[in-house]
Amino acid sequence: MLLLFWSIWFATALVASAVLTRRMIAWAGACGMIDTPNARSSHAHPTPRGGGLAIVIVVILAATLAVVLHPESLWPVVGVVVGALLVAAVSWMDDIRSLKNSIRLTVHSIAAIGATALLGPVTQVELGSLATIDLGPAAWPLTLLWIVGLTNAFNFMDGIDGIAGVTAVAAGLAIAAAAGFFHAAAIAGISAALAAAALGFLTCNWPPAKIFMGDVGSAFCGFLLAVLPLAVPDQVPQTLPIAVVALWPFIFDTAYTIVRRLRKRENIFESHRSHLYQRLTIAGWSHRTVSSLYGCLAALSAGVAVVPLFYPAARATADWAGLSVIVMGAGLLLGLVLVAERSQDKPVPSPSTASSL
């Protein structure tokens, strides 16, 4: 019966998101919410944006139903949803009319402070058999950095068709599995609904995209994926690392790109096309291939991170496997970018030269 319930829950959220996203295509077009290609764009045709609003609606409805089914989870759910709605609201305004970076960052910070106040800061992180880290006085600032950082990282990474949606599916399912294992049914339900809604959205966003997620979807997903692990009672040290491992491709790409731009003395808040995933597409890789690569890395990492919950005997092996996946995956991304860019720069022989060889 439990498996049937979760199957119905997931399928309902998926279908609802897919239907709402299709409605958003016509509505966003009629309202003039269209992304027109420019020099910094990764797409070639005018495309409606703001489709992530469908994800927001589905997740909020799921959260409401989760509280009805599990009233004891009211405050953890409030801690998750209030800040997420605040982030979605300012992001929706930004989709309609661009806001200053300072305004968005201020709202993100307020939402993060509110969520941390309600849910509590991360005081300890357990890395399985590898280590246990006590954050001590750094608990509050590091928790805020995690929430605000991931909210913006997810927004930064939503630059090509499908990449944000497929990552949200993998990370959402990993958090749902962890929350379910630790008997946080309401948080598991919200996480599963997020994954299902992202999958439903992908029916219109997988390359070639018919609609973009927009800031309302990407910032909302990033904030949720950051705070949902904090809402699992008494199990945050075990749940948070699972989210981090599932999201490492986005975290690594963002961190590497920021450091690289700072070294070049560039303004990190200006629009650019220097993320690793963007460099791959510029070098000739298709959106489908790049998004599939990031999705596979996230799914593989999420699976490895979740395994020890259900098979404790595999803890040490899974911990080292997870670390290996991250290290080798990061090297793979950097290597693929290097090879792709060198291949792009290689001169193409002229017909006369080729015939003489």
N, C-alpha and C positions, 0 to 999 in steps of 0.2 A: 504493500500500500504506500509506503514511504517513497519508493522509487516512482510509482505512478503519480503521486502528488508533485514531486519535483519535475517530472517530465511535462506534466500539464502546466505547471508554473512557468517553466522555461519556454515551452511552445507558445503559450499565450503572450508572453512578453515579446517574443520574436515576431509573431504575426502582427501584434499591435504596432510595434515599431516599424515594420515593413510597410504597413498600410499608411501610417501617419507620415512616413518619409515620402511616399509617393504623393500624398496630398500636399506636402511641403514644396515639392518641385513646382507645381502650378502656382501655389500661393506666393512663394518667394519671387518667382518670375513676374507675377502681376504687381508685386510691391516694389519692383525694381532692385531687389537684392541680388545683384548679378556681379560675379567676379569677371572682369574683363582682362584678358591677357596683357601683360606688359613685360618689360625687360627682366623683371625679377620673378615672373610667374613660372610655374612648372607645368602649366596646361596651355593648350593651343586654342580653345574655343570658349566663348562666354558661357559661364555655368552658374546656376543659382547657388546661393550659400545659405547657411542657417539651418541646414537639415538636422543638425544635432539637437534641435529643439524637440524632435520626436523622442530622442533618447531621454532627455530631461523629463518629459511628460510621463513616459512609461516607468521610469525609475521612481519618480515621486508617487505615482499611483501604487506601485509595488511596495514602497516604504509605508504608505498609509495602511495598506492591507496587512502588512507585516505587523504593525502595531496593534491592529484589531485582533489578529490571531495570537499575538504574544504581547499583551499589555505590560508585562514586566520589563520589556525592552524599550519602553517609551523614551527614557532619557538618552540612552546610547543612540537611538535612531534620531532623536532631536539634535544631538551633537553632530551627527553626520549631515542631516538634511538642511538645517538652517544655513550653515555656511555654504553648502553646495548651491542652494537657491540664490544666495547673495552673489556668488561667483557667476552663476548662470545669468542673473539679471544684468550685471554690468557687462558681461560678455555679449549678451543680446543687444544691448545698447551700442556696443562697439561694432557689432555686425551691421547695424542700421546706419550708424554714423561714427566714424573712427574717433576714439577717445585718446587722450594723452596717456602715455605709458605710466606716468605718475599716478593718474586716477585709478587705472586698472590695478597697479601694484598696491596702492593703498587699500583698495577694497579686498584684494586677495589677502593682505596682511590682517585686516580686521576679521575676515572670515576664519583665517587660521588661528588667530588669538581666541576667538569664540569657541571654535572646535576644541582647541587644546584645554581651555578652561572647563568645558563640559566633560570632555573625555579623559583629561589628564595627559601630561606630557609622557614621552617615552623615557623611562628611567633606566631601562636595561635592554640589551639586545643579545639574544642567545644565538650563536652561530653553530649550533649542534655540537658535534664532537671537536670542533676547531677551537672555539673560545667563547667566553661570555664577557660582554662589555658593559660596565656600569658607567652611565653618562654623568652621574653626579650633578654638579651645578650647571653643567652644559645641557641638561635635559630640556629645559624650556627653549633656549635659542636653537638647539639642533632640531627639535620637533617643529618649530615654526619654519626653519629653513627647509626641512623635508617637505612640508605641506606646500609652502609658497613655491619652492623650487620645482616640485613635480607638477604643480598646476601649470606653471609656465613652460616647463620642459615639454609637456604633452602638447601644449599649444604650438611651441616651436616646431615640433616634429610632425604636425599635421600639415604637411606641405605637398604631398602627392596622394593620388587616389588610393584609398584602402589602408594605408599604413597605420593610421590612428585606430581605426575600427578593429582591425585584426589583432592589434596589440591589446586593446581593451577587452576583447573576447578572451584571450589567453590569461591575462592578469586577473580579470574578473572571476573566471572559473577557478583559478588557483586560490584566491581569497575566499571564495564561496566554499571550496573544499575544506580549507583550514577552519573557517568559522563553523561549518557544519560539524566537523570533527570535535571541536571544542564546545559543542552544544549551544552556540550562539545562533539560534535558528533565524531570528529576524535579520541579523547582519548577513547570514548566508543567503537569505532570500533576496535582499537588496543587491548583493554582489552577483548572484545568479541572474537577476533581472537586468543588471547593467551589462553583463556579458551577452545575454539574449538580445537586448535592445541594440547593442553594437552590431551583433550579427544580422539583425533585421535591417539596420541601417546600411550594412554592406551590400544588401541586395540592390541598392541604388548608387552605392559609392565605389564598388569594386571596379577597377579599370575596365572600360572608360567610364568615369563617374558621370552620373546624371545630376548630382547635387553634391555640394561640399558640406562638411560637418560645421564649419564656421567656428568662431571662438566660443559660441554658446555651447557647443558640443565638446570641443577639445578641452577647454578649461574646466568644464563641469566634470568630464571623465577623469582628468588629471587630479582634481581636488578629491573626488570620491575615492579613487584608488589610493590616495595618500591617507585619507582619514578612516576608511573602512577597517583597516587592520587595528587602528587605535580603539575601535569600538567593541572589540572582542574581550569581554570581561576576564581579567586576570591572566590573559594569554597573549598580551601584546608582544612580549619579548620573543615568542615563538612565531607569531603570525606576521609581524612586520618583515622579517628577513625573507619570507616567502614572496611577499609583494615586491621587495627589492630585487630578488633574483629573477622574478618573472618580467620585471620592467627594465632590467639592466641594459638592453640594447638602446632604449630611449635615453636612459640616464648617462650611459657612456658617450653616445653620440653628442648629446647636449654639452656635457662637461668638456669633452675633447674640443668641440667647436668653440666654446667660450674661451678656453685657455689659448687656443690657436689664434683667435681674433684679438685677445688681449695682448699677446706677444707681438702682433702686427700693429698695435696701437689703434685698433678699429673700435668704433662705437658699437658695443654689443646689443644696443637697443634698436639700432637701425636695421631695416629689412635687408636680407642678404640671401645668398644661395650657396653657402659654404658648409652646410651640414654634410656629413658623410653620405647620407641617403640622397641629398641633392646633387652632390658631386658625381655619384654613380649615374643618376639620370642625365646629367649634363654630358657625361662621357658616353651616353648612348644606351644605357640600360632602360628597359621599359618600366613604367610604374608597376605593372603586374609583377615583374621579376623582383624588383627591389622590395615591394611590400610583402611578397611571399617570403623573401629572405628574412626580413625582420620578424614576420609572423612566426616562421619556423623556429627562429632562435628563441623568441619569447615562449612559444609553446613547449619546446624542448626543456628550457630552463625551468619553466613552471612545473612541468611533470617531474623533473628530478627533485625539485624542492618539496613537492607534496608527498612523494613516495615514503619518506621516513615516518610520516604521521600514521600511515596504515601498516607499514612494515618496519617496526622499530629496529629489528635486527640488521636492517640495511642502512642504518643511520650513518656510520662512518664512511661506508662506500659512497652513499648518496652525497654526503657533504663534499668529499673530494671530487666526485664527478661534477657537482654543481660548480665548484671553483674552477675545474678544468674547462667546463663549457664556457664560462665567462671569459677566462683568459684566452682560450683558443678562439672563441667567437670574436673577441675584440681584435685579436691579431688578424683573423679572417677578414673582418670589415676593413681594417686599414690596408691589408694586402690587396684586397679586391679593388679598392679605390685607387691605389698606386698603379696597379696593372691596367685598370680601365683608362686612367688619365694618360699613362705612357702610350697606350695603344692609340688613343685619340690624337696624341701629338705626333705620332709616327707619320712621316710623309708617305703619301700614296704614290707608287710609281706611275709615270705616264705610260700610255699605251706603247709609245715608241721604245721607252726604256725597258718595259716588261718584255717586249718581243725580242730584244737583243740579248736578254739574259739566258 
